[in-house]
Amino acid sequence: MATRRHDNGAVFDHGAQYFTVRDQRFQNCVDSWQHAGLVQRWTGRIVSLHDHNTEQDKSSTARFVACPVMNAICRHLAENLDVRTNTRVAPPSRCQGKWLVSDETGSELGEFDLVIVSAPGPQAGELLRGSAHLARLASSVKIAGCWALLVHFHARIDVDFDGAFVQDSPLSWIARNSSKPGRNPDTETWILHASGDWTQSHLEQPPEAIHERLLDAFWDATGVGAVPPSYVVAHRWRYALPTEPLPDRYLFDGDLQIGACGDWCSGPRVEGAFLSGAAMAGRVLASMDHVDCEV
């Protein structure tokens, strides 16, 4: 759930575009977030496109977005936490029953009773070296990448939808970001997501080459005459969509007190990440002698 802002006032949700709700435990949290004004339902028209023709209207699915931007929920959950950004953590080391955590330069970040990793599986595998079994499981997870194109136009793009799943194209999804509740409707901002297969084939290409290919695919998919964007940038998500999630909600070594969670455990999507984290939290609490908890 990521957001990028530009100096011209444009705002882009370039990670998760929205989320859906299937599980009652997640629904309870979404209800509370709605009550607090952190979440609203996105009622934009969502369709399926093939050869710039609308094949199917998919607007009936309840889709939710955080407000005013997608990372608002993350900021809310982290309000009372000691969050340190722009820090690359080295694999923790075990010493006298504790975990010693340092950054990649060797500067110590602290000594802890327990470590939980929530990075994507392949990256989690590196940080879980202290438990060879967990490291092997995490590293085995297949996760497809995604090139995301952030585009701002001076004028409105003349299409009758706000989001579309794109068929037979380098693109898999396009959305008018400014149509989401809480965003500035006076800006014309779009997010273009490349398909997993196309991304993997172009993963190491320079961003400038991605600009041209995905913009061409956008005009082809929509059937609209090309107009020059006022701002465009490509963002590469190297690990975006778990294609073969692990069957369990989380990984945990009770003897070593180290574990991992994420949307690559038992199911992708925002909801999958939430349920994995909640299950991991329940396991941690249950491991404490004075707590009897089940999640």
C-alpha positions in Angstrom: 0.0 0.0 0.0 2.3 2.7 -1.3 1.8 6.3 -2.3 4.1 8.8 -4.2 3.6 12.6 -4.4 4.9 14.9 -7.1 5.9 18.5 -6.8 3.0 19.5 -9.1 0.5 18.3 -6.5 -0.2 14.9 -8.2 -0.6 11.9 -6.0 -0.3 8.3 -7.1 -1.2 5.1 -5.3 1.3 3.0 -7.2 1.2 -0.2 -5.2 -2.1 -1.9 -4.2 -4.9 -0.2 -6.1 -7.7 -1.1 -3.7 -8.7 -4.0 -1.5 -11.6 -6.4 -1.1 -13.0 -8.1 2.0 -13.9 -11.7 2.4 -13.0 -12.6 5.9 -15.1 -11.4 8.9 -12.0 -10.6 11.0 -10.7 -8.3 8.3 -14.3 -6.9 7.8 -14.3 -5.9 11.5 -11.2 -3.8 11.1 -12.4 -2.3 7.8 -15.6 -1.3 9.5 -13.7 0.5 12.3 -11.4 2.2 9.7 -14.5 3.4 7.8 -16.0 4.8 11.0 -12.7 6.7 11.6 -12.7 8.1 8.0 -9.6 6.1 7.0 -11.4 3.9 4.4 -14.1 4.5 1.8 -15.7 2.4 -0.8 -14.5 3.2 -4.4 -17.6 3.3 -6.5 -15.8 4.1 -9.8 -16.8 2.1 -12.9 -14.5 -0.9 -13.3 -14.5 -2.9 -16.6 -12.6 -5.5 -18.5 -11.0 -4.4 -21.8 -10.1 -6.3 -24.9 -9.0 -4.5 -28.1 -10.2 -1.2 -26.5 -13.7 -2.7 -26.2 -15.5 -3.0 -22.9 -16.3 -6.7 -22.5 -17.6 -6.8 -19.0 -18.6 -4.4 -16.2 -17.0 -5.4 -12.9 -18.3 -2.6 -10.8 -20.5 -4.7 -8.6 -17.6 -6.0 -6.5 -17.1 -3.9 -3.3 -13.7 -2.3 -3.5 -12.2 -0.2 -0.7 -9.4 2.4 -0.6 -7.6 4.1 2.2 -8.1 7.9 2.4 -6.7 10.2 1.5 -4.0 7.9 0.1 -3.5 4.1 0.2 -0.7 4.2 2.9 -3.0 6.0 5.4 -3.9 2.7 7.0 -0.2 1.8 7.4 0.5 5.2 9.0 -2.4 4.8 11.3 -1.3 1.3 12.5 2.3 2.6 13.0 1.4 5.7 15.1 2.8 4.4 18.3 5.7 2.3 16.9 9.4 3.2 16.6 9.6 3.0 12.8 13.0 3.6 11.1 12.9 4.1 7.4 15.7 4.1 4.8 17.5 1.4 6.8 18.7 -1.8 5.3 18.8 -4.5 8.0 21.4 -7.3 7.9 20.4 -10.8 8.9 20.0 -10.9 12.7 22.5 -13.0 14.7 21.7 -15.1 17.7 23.7 -14.5 20.9 23.0 -15.8 24.4 19.3 -16.3 23.8 18.8 -12.9 22.1 18.7 -11.6 18.6 21.2 -8.9 17.7 20.0 -6.7 14.9 22.3 -4.4 12.9 22.1 -2.5 9.6 24.2 -3.3 6.6 26.9 -0.9 7.7 27.3 -2.9 11.0 25.7 -0.3 13.2 23.7 -2.0 15.9 19.9 -1.4 16.0 19.2 -3.3 19.1 18.9 -6.6 21.1 15.6 -8.4 21.0 13.8 -11.4 22.4 12.0 -12.1 19.2 12.2 -11.2 15.5 9.4 -11.1 12.9 10.2 -10.5 9.2 7.5 -9.2 6.9 9.6 -8.6 3.7 8.7 -10.5 0.5 9.6 -14.2 0.6 12.9 -14.1 -1.2 14.1 -11.2 0.9 12.7 -12.7 4.0 14.8 -15.8 3.3 18.0 -13.8 3.6 16.9 -12.3 6.9 15.9 -15.7 8.3 19.4 -17.3 8.1 19.3 -17.9 11.8 16.7 -20.6 11.1 17.8 -22.6 8.1 14.4 -24.3 7.8 12.4 -21.1 7.7 14.9 -19.5 5.4 14.5 -22.4 2.9 10.7 -22.1 3.0 10.6 -18.4 2.5 13.2 -18.4 -0.3 11.2 -21.0 -2.2 8.2 -18.7 -2.7 7.7 -17.5 -6.3 6.7 -13.9 -6.6 6.1 -12.1 -9.9 7.3 -8.5 -10.4 5.3 -5.6 -11.6 6.3 -2.4 -13.6 4.0 0.4 -12.5 3.7 3.6 -14.6 2.6 6.8 -12.9 1.2 9.3 -15.4 -0.2 12.8 -15.0 -2.1 14.5 -17.9 -3.1 18.2 -18.2 -6.6 17.2 -19.4 -9.1 14.4 -18.7 -8.7 11.2 -20.7 -12.0 10.6 -22.5 -13.0 7.1 -21.4 -16.2 6.0 -19.7 -14.5 4.0 -16.9 -12.3 4.6 -13.9 -10.4 1.3 -13.8 -10.0 -1.6 -16.1 -8.5 -5.1 -16.2 -6.7 -5.3 -19.6 -6.7 -8.5 -21.7 -4.0 -9.6 -24.2 -1.8 -6.6 -23.5 1.5 -5.8 -21.8 -0.8 -4.1 -19.3 -2.9 -6.0 -16.7 -4.6 -3.0 -15.0 -5.2 0.7 -15.6 -6.9 3.1 -13.2 -7.8 6.8 -13.0 -6.2 7.3 -9.6 -7.9 10.7 -9.2 -11.4 9.0 -9.3 -10.8 7.4 -5.9 -12.5 9.0 -2.9 -10.4 11.5 -1.0 -8.2 12.2 -4.0 -8.0 15.5 -5.9 -10.6 15.2 -8.7 -9.1 18.2 -10.5 -5.9 16.3 -11.4 -5.9 13.6 -14.1 -3.6 10.9 -12.7 -3.4 7.3 -13.9 -1.7 4.2 -12.7 -0.7 1.6 -15.3 0.3 -1.9 -14.1 2.1 -4.3 -16.4 1.3 -7.9 -16.3 3.5 -10.3 -14.4 4.7 -12.1 -17.5 5.5 -8.9 -19.4 7.3 -7.5 -16.3 9.5 -10.6 -15.9 10.5 -10.3 -19.6 11.4 -6.6 -19.1 12.5 -6.6 -15.5 16.0 -5.2 -16.1 15.1 -2.7 -18.8 15.7 1.0 -18.1 12.7 3.0 -16.9 12.7 5.2 -20.0 12.0 2.2 -22.2 9.2 1.1 -20.0 7.6 4.6 -20.3 7.2 4.2 -24.1 6.1 0.6 -24.2 3.4 1.0 -21.5 2.1 4.3 -22.7 1.7 2.8 -26.2 -0.1 -0.1 -24.6 -2.4 2.3 -22.7 -3.5 4.1 -25.9 -4.0 0.8 -27.7 -6.1 -0.6 -24.9 -8.3 2.4 -24.5 -8.6 3.4 -28.2 -7.9 7.0 -27.3 -5.6 9.2 -29.4 -2.3 9.6 -27.8 -1.6 12.9 -25.9 1.7 13.8 -24.2 1.7 13.4 -20.4 2.9 16.3 -18.2 4.6 13.8 -15.9 5.5 10.1 -16.2 7.7 7.9 -14.1 8.1 4.1 -13.9 8.4 2.2 -10.6 9.6 -1.4 -10.5 8.1 -3.6 -7.9 10.5 -6.6 -8.0 8.3 -8.6 -5.7 4.6 -7.8 -6.3 2.3 -10.8 -6.7 3.0 -14.2 -5.0 2.2 -16.8 -7.7 2.7 -19.8 -5.3 2.0 -18.7 -1.7 2.9 -21.1 1.1 -0.1 -23.0 2.6 0.4 -21.7 6.1 -0.5 -18.2 7.4 3.0 -17.6 8.8 6.3 -19.2 9.6 7.6 -19.4 13.2 10.4 -21.2 15.0 9.3 -21.3 18.7 12.7 -22.4 19.9 14.6 -19.6 18.3 11.8 -17.1 18.5 11.9 -15.9 14.9 9.2 -15.9 12.3 7.9 -14.4 9.1 4.5 -13.3 7.7 3.2 -11.6 4.6 0.9 -12.0 1.6 3.1 -14.8 0.4 1.8 -16.9 3.3 -1.6 -18.5 2.5 -2.9 -15.9 0.1 -2.0 -12.6 -1.7 -3.9 -9.3 -1.6 -4.1 -6.7 1.2 -6.5 -9.0 3.1 -4.1 -11.9 2.9 -1.3 -9.7 4.3 -3.5 -8.6 7.1 -4.6 -12.1 8.1 -1.1 -13.3 8.0 0.1 -10.6 10.3 -2.9 -11.1 12.7 -2.1 -14.9 12.8 1.6 -14.2 13.5 0.6 -11.8 16.3 -1.6 -14.4 17.8 1.2 -17.0 17.7 3.6 -14.5 19.4 1.1 -13.7 22.1 0.4 -17.4 22.7 4.1 -18.0 23.1 4.2 -15.7 26.1 3.6 -17.6 29.4 1.2 -15.0 30.8 -1.0 -14.8 27.7 -3.6 -17.4 26.4 -4.6 -16.1 23.0 -6.1 -17.5 19.8 -6.4 -15.6 16.6 
